[in-house]
């Protein structure tokens, strides 16, 4: 269960709320940087074709929004935020913003998929707004010129592997400081929430509705905290605990979940041993994969143009284990890597080539924006020994993922955040959607957010290991609850439990 809220938090929230008119809940926040000059709030949006096939086929248009790099210095440098719009057909339609997760996920075409999960009536009622958050994609993207694509990887199996991780992560942070410099501290969730509110005003909406998944639930909760009176129908799918958000608590929580998801996958693979030859039981499959990682620690496994070592092989598993629909893909990939390790002719398929090309070669580009956002949002411990102790303490119960979910990140070498981390405590209505087996955002974390948002309701998808449900994993019970809320603005009378169709 979630720890009790402190008296200090409550008093601070009450004082902040007193500065707002019609504040939603006793602890909503008054944003000290909410006064935005007319040159931003009065700009004219020039809508044009997006030049993205998925968006163009959906009839979307795109526009660029100019926002200050630093809202505390609105006369200073600016950056561009790219948005898309798929127009609704109802004359009384509203505006629905969105975020696809990450952090660092591009979101211009995200609402194409989400819109397909909506009933025609609901779809007609909204202009669906996609958005690349600041520092991401078309929105003045962060580019730290990393040699690898990802700021998260496994520490490996021993002290040598961990020392390599420390050196690598320190180098990634130094590259960001050197290439991005002065604007880096302002690529944050709070500033993205402010960007969203500028977009709201430019679209002529008094309030926004919102759909966010994964990190997008944290962004949505932060927006609700900062702009409670401008938040309408908010759906947070696969929700993060705002008190644990960041590269330590949030990552650590993923360890047991991914070990459990691996066991489910191993059962599936063991039942198909004639095809994948990784073992006839869960234990045998687990042993085969652990031996593969051990081999990669001694000699990286050559697969095509790639060398897969102990730092990156667990990442391949992590990427694939967030949906049961991907079991076959993961099994095929591990079989290919095992063949390569045994010296057999092997080449990565298109999906594995994409994963390895991104992780090991930063192809087509790195995702340094992910670390920019997380490190800019939350301060993390700087002592490498903190991470080493956590890794070793978790190895017994998390033999595959302890080194990944507890590892040091570039944030340990980052400049401190320029703003305090947002404390989310408010009574803005919201619908939280969560599966119990989610490998990215924990069920306990969603329950914690539900408690933080005192007027929220929660829809639980029981016993399905899926991350992001509405628009990705059809379920009649979940889809009905979300569509009803978006249609009527009416939350369920009580929390709802759904099961797989």
ZAKOLSE-952664 format. One record per residue (C-alpha): residue in one letter; x, y, z. Coordinates in pm, whole numbers, padded with zeros to 5 digits. Each point is the difference from the previous one (the first is absolute). Example, Ala and Ser with C-alpha at 12.3 -4.5 7.8 and 13.67 -1.06 7.14 Angstrom:
{a, {01230, -00450, 00780}},
{s, {00137, 00344, -00066}},
END
This chain:
{x, {00000, 00000, 00000}},
{x, {00104, 00359, -00055}},
{x, {00165, 00180, 00288}},
{x, {-00208, 00269, 00174}},
{x, {00029, 00353, -00133}},
{x, {00199, 00233, 00224}},
{x, {-00138, 00304, 00176}},
{x, {00259, 00219, -00172}},
{x, {-00126, -00102, -00344}},
{x, {-00359, 00071, 00101}},
{x, {00076, 00346, 00140}},
{x, {00212, 00095, -00303}},
{x, {-00278, -00114, -00232}},
{x, {-00263, 00199, 00188}},
{x, {00206, 00317, -00029}},
{x, {00051, -00057, -00374}},
{x, {-00370, -00062, -00053}},
{x, {-00094, 00323, 00171}},
{x, {00155, 00190, -00290}},
{x, {-00233, -00164, -00254}},
{x, {-00356, 00083, -00095}},
{x, {-00225, -00305, -00004}},
{x, {00290, -00227, 00090}},
{x, {-00070, -00372, -00052}},
{x, {00078, -00157, 00334}},
{x, {00166, 00128, 00317}},
{x, {00356, -00069, -00112}},
{x, {00017, 00119, -00363}},
{x, {00297, 00212, -00099}},
{x, {00030, 00359, -00121}},
{x, {00272, 00008, -00267}},
{x, {00236, 00292, 00074}},
{x, {00097, 00011, -00370}},
{x, {-00355, -00007, -00140}},
{x, {00004, 00359, -00132}},
{x, {00101, -00045, -00365}},
{x, {00057, 00305, -00224}},
{x, {-00238, 00080, -00285}},
{x, {00261, -00083, -00262}},
{x, {-00049, -00364, 00095}},
{x, {-00369, -00009, 00092}},
{x, {-00103, 00213, -00298}},
{x, {00199, -00169, -00277}},
{x, {-00179, -00118, -00314}},
{x, {00020, -00372, -00080}},
{x, {00070, -00088, -00362}},
{x, {-00150, -00343, -00066}},
{x, {00152, -00205, -00281}},
{x, {00047, -00358, -00116}},
{x, {00208, -00199, 00246}},
{x, {00217, -00187, -00250}},
{x, {-00045, -00316, 00208}},
{x, {-00189, -00272, -00192}},
{x, {-00188, -00127, 00306}},
{x, {-00121, 00351, 00083}},
{x, {-00068, 00104, -00357}},
{x, {-00213, -00312, -00058}},
{x, {-00199, 00092, 00313}},
{x, {-00068, 00348, -00136}},
{x, {00215, 00169, 00265}},
{x, {00163, 00338, -00024}},
{x, {00305, 00125, 00188}},
{x, {00117, 00331, 00141}},
{x, {00298, 00137, 00190}},
{x, {-00038, 00185, 00330}},
{x, {00269, 00234, 00133}},
{x, {00060, -00017, 00376}},
{x, {00267, 00138, 00232}},
{x, {00288, -00228, 00088}},
{x, {-00029, 00128, 00357}},
{x, {-00341, 00120, 00115}},
{x, {00170, 00192, 00280}},
{x, {00178, 00201, -00273}},
{x, {-00266, 00036, -00270}},
{x, {00200, 00269, -00183}},
{x, {00288, -00243, -00047}},
{x, {00059, -00276, -00259}},
{x, {-00291, -00196, -00148}},
{x, {-00059, -00346, -00137}},
{x, {-00258, -00164, -00225}},
{x, {-00267, -00248, 00108}},
{x, {-00156, -00200, -00283}},
{x, {-00367, -00100, 00024}},
{x, {-00245, -00188, -00221}},
{x, {-00379, 00021, -00021}},
{x, {-00251, -00258, -00118}},
{x, {-00318, 00204, -00002}},
{x, {-00324, -00128, 00150}},
{x, {-00330, 00045, -00182}},
{x, {-00232, 00095, 00287}},
{x, {-00065, 00377, -00011}},
{x, {00034, 00009, 00380}},
{x, {00321, -00203, 00005}},
{x, {00268, 00048, 00260}},
{x, {00378, -00030, -00004}},
{x, {00190, -00310, 00113}},
{x, {00376, 00020, 00050}},
{x, {00215, -00307, 00042}},
{x, {00336, -00153, 00080}},
{x, {00130, -00339, -00114}},
{x, {00244, -00062, 00284}},
{x, {00373, -00032, 00034}},
{x, {00098, 00247, 00117}},
{x, {00141, 00098, -00334}},
{x, {-00268, -00169, -00212}},
{x, {-00107, 00176, -00318}},
{x, {-00373, 00061, 00001}},
{x, {-00107, 00175, -00321}},
{x, {-00171, -00313, -00139}},
{x, {-00094, -00157, 00335}},
{x, {-00366, 00096, -00017}},
{x, {-00049, -00184, -00330}},
{x, {00016, -00328, 00193}},
{x, {-00187, 00129, 00303}},
{x, {-00275, 00140, -00222}},
{x, {-00061, -00347, -00145}},
{x, {-00095, -00123, 00348}},
{x, {-00267, 00269, 00033}},
{x, {-00362, -00051, -00096}},
{x, {-00110, 00215, -00298}},
{x, {-00203, 00219, 00234}},
{x, {00297, 00066, 00226}},
{x, {00238, 00047, -00290}},
{x, {-00225, 00273, -00145}},
{x, {00001, 00196, 00325}},
{x, {00368, 00093, 00010}},
{x, {00278, 00158, -00196}},
{x, {00272, -00256, 00074}},
{x, {00331, 00176, 00060}},
{x, {00329, -00183, -00033}},
{x, {00315, 00166, 00127}},
{x, {00373, -00055, 00005}},
{x, {00093, 00133, 00345}},
{x, {00275, 00261, 00020}},
{x, {00339, -00150, -00077}},
{x, {-00153, -00296, -00187}},
{x, {-00047, -00079, -00370}},
{x, {-00102, 00311, -00192}},
{x, {-00007, 00213, 00314}},
{x, {00353, 00144, 00006}},
{x, {00134, -00346, 00079}},
{x, {00277, -00061, 00250}},
{x, {00299, -00155, -00175}},
{x, {00285, -00098, 00230}},
{x, {00186, -00184, -00279}},
{x, {00011, -00323, 00195}},
{x, {00173, -00306, -00150}},
{x, {-00284, -00215, 00139}},
{x, {-00373, 00058, -00017}},
{x, {-00111, -00060, 00354}},
{x, {00097, 00145, 00339}},
{x, {-00109, -00318, 00178}},
{x, {00189, -00329, -00013}},
{x, {00098, -00285, 00229}},
{x, {00294, 00017, 00238}},
{x, {00108, -00349, -00099}},
{x, {00094, -00283, 00229}},
{x, {00296, 00119, 00208}},
{x, {00209, 00295, 00119}},
{x, {00170, 00034, -00337}},
{x, {-00333, 00030, -00178}},
{x, {-00125, 00255, 00251}},
{x, {00315, 00211, -00037}},
{x, {-00059, 00002, -00375}},
{x, {-00355, 00124, 00062}},
{x, {00120, 00282, 00225}},
{x, {00248, 00115, -00264}},
{x, {-00256, -00023, -00280}},
{x, {-00272, 00191, 00185}},
{x, {00243, 00272, 00107}},
{x, {00104, 00041, -00362}},
{x, {-00362, 00025, -00121}},
{x, {-00075, 00272, 00255}},
{x, {00314, 00192, -00096}},
{x, {-00098, -00012, -00368}},
{x, {-00341, 00150, 00081}},
{x, {00154, 00279, 00206}},
{x, {00243, 00079, -00281}},
{x, {-00248, -00006, -00289}},
{x, {-00322, 00133, 00155}},
{x, {00133, 00234, 00267}},
{x, {-00226, 00284, 00112}},
{x, {-00337, -00136, -00114}},
{x, {00048, -00349, 00145}},
{x, {-00134, 00085, 00350}},
{x, {-00327, 00119, -00154}},
{x, {-00092, -00321, -00188}},
{x, {-00230, -00107, 00281}},
{x, {-00348, -00131, 00068}},
{x, {-00110, 00320, 00172}},
{x, {00098, 00203, -00305}},
{x, {-00177, -00245, -00230}},
{x, {-00313, 00048, 00213}},
{x, {00039, 00375, -00051}},
{x, {00041, -00060, -00374}},
{x, {-00323, -00199, 00004}},
{x, {-00178, 00290, 00160}},
{x, {00127, 00238, -00267}},
{x, {-00132, -00244, -00262}},
{x, {-00334, -00013, 00182}},
{x, {-00035, 00375, -00022}},
{x, {00102, 00016, -00366}},
{x, {-00264, -00261, -00082}},
{x, {-00264, 00217, 00166}},
{x, {-00086, -00251, 00272}},
{x, {-00079, 00096, 00360}},
{x, {00084, -00355, 00106}},
{x, {00169, -00302, -00154}},
{x, {-00084, -00365, 00014}},
{x, {00300, -00229, -00007}},
{x, {00116, -00353, -00072}},
{x, {00344, -00104, 00119}},
{x, {00169, -00333, 00042}},
{x, {00309, -00102, 00202}},
{x, {00208, 00316, 00061}},
{x, {-00294, 00183, -00155}},
{x, {-00196, -00076, 00318}},
{x, {00262, 00184, 00203}},
{x, {-00012, 00295, -00240}},
{x, {-00380, 00000, 00022}},
{x, {00009, -00008, 00380}},
{x, {00251, 00287, 00005}},
{x, {-00224, 00203, -00234}},
{x, {-00297, -00069, 00228}},
{x, {00204, 00121, 00298}},
{x, {00122, 00315, -00171}},
{x, {-00317, 00084, -00195}},
{x, {-00290, -00163, 00185}},
{x, {-00266, 00238, -00130}},
{x, {00104, -00071, -00358}},
{x, {-00021, -00379, 00028}},
{x, {-00313, -00172, -00130}},
{x, {-00033, -00372, -00084}},
{x, {00337, -00151, 00088}},
{x, {00083, -00366, -00073}},
{x, {00329, -00136, 00136}},
{x, {00076, -00343, -00148}},
{x, {00276, -00214, 00159}},
{x, {00073, 00243, 00275}},
{x, {00318, 00106, 00176}},
{x, {00019, 00077, 00371}},
{x, {00103, 00368, 00002}},
{x, {00184, -00045, 00330}},
{x, {00220, -00272, -00153}},
{x, {00042, 00157, -00344}},
{x, {00360, 00016, -00120}},
{x, {00288, -00233, -00084}},
{x, {00030, -00153, 00349}},
{x, {-00335, -00087, 00161}},
{x, {-00188, -00043, -00326}},
{x, {00269, -00223, -00151}},
{x, {00047, -00208, 00315}},
{x, {-00371, -00079, 00005}},
{x, {00030, -00155, -00347}},
{x, {00241, -00272, 00113}},
{x, {-00239, -00251, 00162}},
{x, {-00262, 00064, -00268}},
{x, {00236, -00081, -00284}},
{x, {00125, -00314, 00174}},
{x, {-00364, -00110, 00033}},
{x, {-00070, 00087, -00364}},
{x, {00308, -00198, -00102}},
{x, {-00138, -00305, 00183}},
{x, {-00328, 00025, -00193}},
{x, {00195, 00030, -00324}},
{x, {00223, -00294, 00101}},
{x, {-00309, -00217, 00057}},
{x, {-00119, 00093, -00349}},
{x, {00340, -00080, -00154}},
{x, {00035, -00328, 00191}},
{x, {-00331, -00118, -00146}},
{x, {00153, 00056, -00346}},
{x, {00343, -00152, 00055}},
{x, {-00009, -00182, -00334}},
{x, {00008, 00340, -00169}},
{x, {00221, 00210, 00226}},
{x, {00217, -00264, 00176}},
{x, {00058, 00207, 00311}},
{x, {-00130, -00256, 00250}},
{x, {-00309, -00201, 00089}},
{x, {-00071, 00175, 00330}},
{x, {00004, 00351, 00141}},
{x, {00316, -00080, 00197}},
{x, {00182, -00131, -00307}},
{x, {-00092, 00304, -00210}},
{x, {00113, 00235, 00276}},
{x, {00327, -00189, 00037}},
{x, {00060, 00015, -00376}},
{x, {-00050, 00376, -00012}},
{x, {00215, 00062, 00309}},
{x, {00277, -00209, -00154}},
{x, {-00031, 00206, -00317}},
{x, {00051, 00321, 00199}},
{x, {00296, -00158, 00178}},
{x, {00155, -00091, -00333}},
{x, {-00055, 00356, -00126}},
{x, {00184, 00132, 00308}},
{x, {00309, -00202, -00093}},
{x, {-00015, 00057, -00376}},
{x, {-00259, 00223, -00164}},
{x, {-00225, -00191, -00237}},
{x, {00052, 00097, -00364}},
{x, {-00328, 00024, -00190}},
{x, {00030, 00162, -00340}},
{x, {00156, 00343, 00056}},
{x, {-00072, -00005, 00373}},
{x, {00188, -00117, 00309}},
{x, {-00246, -00076, 00281}},
{x, {00151, -00001, 00347}},
{x, {-00131, -00042, 00354}},
{x, {-00111, 00364, 00012}},
{x, {-00237, -00022, -00295}},
{x, {-00136, -00355, -00015}},
{x, {-00235, 00062, 00297}},
{x, {-00125, 00310, -00185}},
{x, {-00119, -00219, -00289}},
{x, {-00212, -00197, 00247}},
{x, {-00128, 00314, 00172}},
{x, {-00110, 00158, -00328}},
{x, {-00208, -00302, -00097}},
{x, {-00160, -00109, 00327}},
{x, {-00256, 00280, 00034}},
{x, {-00271, -00188, -00192}},
{x, {-00097, -00368, -00038}},
{x, {-00057, 00075, -00368}},
{x, {00379, 00019, -00033}},
{x, {00089, -00341, 00147}},
{x, {00068, -00153, -00340}},
{x, {00215, 00296, -00103}},
{x, {00214, -00024, 00315}},
{x, {00036, -00378, -00036}},
{x, {00113, 00039, -00360}},
{x, {00251, 00268, 00099}},
{x, {00152, -00199, 00286}},
{x, {00024, -00308, -00222}},
{x, {00186, 00209, -00259}},
{x, {00240, 00137, 00261}},
{x, {00056, -00350, 00141}},
{x, {00082, -00129, -00349}},
{x, {00249, 00283, -00049}},
{x, {00157, -00078, 00339}},
{x, {00042, -00362, -00109}},
{x, {00178, 00108, -00317}},
{x, {-00288, -00087, -00231}},
{x, {-00091, 00222, -00297}},
{x, {-00251, 00255, 00127}},
{x, {-00130, 00343, -00092}},
{x, {-00237, 00225, 00195}},
{x, {-00351, 00035, -00134}},
{x, {-00138, 00346, -00071}},
{x, {-00130, 00056, 00354}},
{x, {00318, -00115, 00175}},
{x, {00209, 00198, -00248}},
{x, {-00202, 00308, 00093}},
{x, {00046, -00061, 00374}},
{x, {00374, -00064, -00026}},
{x, {00055, 00278, -00250}},
{x, {-00159, 00247, 00240}},
{x, {00160, -00134, 00319}},
{x, {00352, -00061, -00128}},
{x, {00034, 00246, -00288}},
{x, {-00243, 00285, 00090}},
{x, {-00176, -00064, -00330}},
{x, {-00187, 00195, -00130}},
{x, {00073, 00229, 00299}},
{x, {00059, -00026, 00371}},
{x, {-00269, 00053, 00263}},
{x, {00203, 00234, 00216}},
{x, {-00317, 00205, 00045}},
{x, {-00125, -00273, 00236}},
{x, {00284, 00062, 00242}},
{x, {-00025, 00376, -00049}},
{x, {-00360, -00009, 00124}},
{x, {00044, -00244, 00287}},
{x, {00326, 00147, 00124}},
{x, {-00145, 00350, -00029}},
{x, {-00306, -00103, 00199}},
{x, {00145, -00191, 00294}},
{x, {00331, 00009, 00188}},
{x, {00159, -00345, 00046}},
{x, {00278, -00139, 00222}},
{x, {00349, 00069, -00135}},
{x, {00203, -00266, 00182}},
{x, {00057, -00306, -00224}},
{x, {00014, -00215, 00311}},
{x, {-00372, 00069, 00059}},
{x, {-00083, -00171, -00329}},
{x, {00248, -00284, 00043}},
{x, {-00150, -00090, 00338}},
{x, {-00352, 00001, -00143}},
{x, {00104, -00222, -00289}},
{x, {00165, -00259, 00223}},
{x, {-00293, -00001, 00243}},
{x, {-00241, -00078, -00283}},
{x, {00198, -00266, -00187}},
{x, {-00134, -00296, 00197}},
{x, {-00362, 00067, -00094}},
{x, {00065, 00180, -00331}},
{x, {00282, -00192, -00172}},
{x, {-00086, 00141, -00344}},
{x, {-00103, 00357, 00072}},
{x, {00165, 00113, 00327}},
{x, {00289, 00153, -00190}},
{x, {-00234, 00185, -00236}},
{x, {-00268, 00136, 00231}},
{x, {00242, 00102, 00277}},
{x, {00285, 00130, -00211}},
{x, {00158, 00343, 00007}},
{x, {-00125, 00241, -00268}},
{x, {00130, 00325, -00152}},
{x, {-00213, 00184, 00257}},
{x, {00263, -00078, 00264}},
{x, {00232, 00235, -00190}},
{x, {-00259, 00264, -00097}},
{x, {-00035, 00357, 00120}},
{x, {-00264, 00033, 00275}},
{x, {-00360, 00078, -00111}},
{x, {-00086, 00371, -00016}},
{x, {-00347, -00055, 00150}},
{x, {-00125, -00220, 00284}},
{x, {-00161, -00328, -00099}},
{x, {-00377, 00037, -00032}},
{x, {-00203, -00135, 00291}},
{x, {-00327, -00135, -00142}},
{x, {-00290, 00030, 00245}},
{x, {-00330, 00130, -00139}},
{x, {-00368, -00069, -00050}},
{x, {-00019, 00038, -00379}},
{x, {-00220, -00283, -00138}},
{x, {00189, -00259, -00207}},
{x, {-00034, -00358, -00124}},
{x, {00303, -00220, 00069}},
{x, {00035, -00317, -00209}},
{x, {00246, -00271, 00105}},
{x, {00081, -00367, -00052}},
{x, {00118, -00200, 00299}},
{x, {00288, -00155, -00196}},
{x, {00142, 00318, -00154}},
{x, {00381, -00029, -00032}},
{x, {00065, 00373, -00036}},
{x, {-00230, 00179, 00244}},
{x, {-00093, -00208, 00301}},
{x, {-00351, -00070, 00120}},
{x, {00099, 00126, 00345}},
{x, {00119, 00322, -00163}},
{x, {-00337, 00048, -00167}},
{x, {-00174, -00055, 00332}},
{x, {00227, 00263, 00152}},
{x, {-00092, 00250, -00272}},
{x, {-00367, -00085, 00058}},
{x, {00045, 00100, 00365}},
{x, {00183, 00319, -00097}},
{x, {-00285, 00098, -00235}},
{x, {-00278, -00017, 00255}},
{x, {-00284, 00047, -00252}},
{x, {00127, -00268, -00240}},
{x, {-00143, -00341, -00084}},
{x, {00206, -00302, -00100}},
{x, {-00063, -00269, -00262}},
{x, {00212, -00311, 00061}},
{x, {00069, -00260, -00270}},
{x, {00059, -00314, 00203}},
{x, {00278, -00254, -00073}},
{x, {00124, 00138, -00332}},
{x, {00368, 00104, -00037}},
{x, {-00066, 00294, -00232}},
{x, {00132, 00356, -00005}},
{x, {-00229, 00258, -00165}},
{x, {-00350, -00143, -00045}},
{x, {-00237, 00245, -00176}},
{x, {00108, 00001, -00362}},
{x, {00243, -00291, 00030}},
{x, {-00170, -00295, 00171}},
{x, {-00373, -00025, -00082}},
{x, {-00211, -00077, 00304}},
{x, {-00373, 00065, -00007}},
{x, {-00026, 00083, 00371}},
{x, {00289, 00249, 00003}},
{x, {-00096, 00155, -00333}},
{x, {-00359, 00046, 00114}},
{x, {00108, 00180, 00318}},
{x, {00235, 00235, -00185}},
{x, {-00244, 00075, -00280}},
{x, {-00284, 00064, 00245}},
{x, {00213, 00247, 00194}},
{x, {00114, 00181, -00313}},
{x, {-00359, 00009, -00129}},
{x, {-00188, 00110, 00311}},
{x, {00266, 00127, 00239}},
{x, {-00141, -00244, 00255}},
{x, {00239, -00209, 00206}},
{x, {-00108, -00346, 00121}},
{x, {-00178, 00011, 00336}},
{x, {00268, -00235, 00138}},
{x, {00329, -00147, -00112}},
{x, {-00037, -00266, -00270}},
{x, {00173, -00336, -00052}},
{x, {00020, -00141, -00355}},
{x, {00128, -00331, -00131}},
{x, {00141, -00104, -00335}},
{x, {-00266, -00055, -00267}},
END
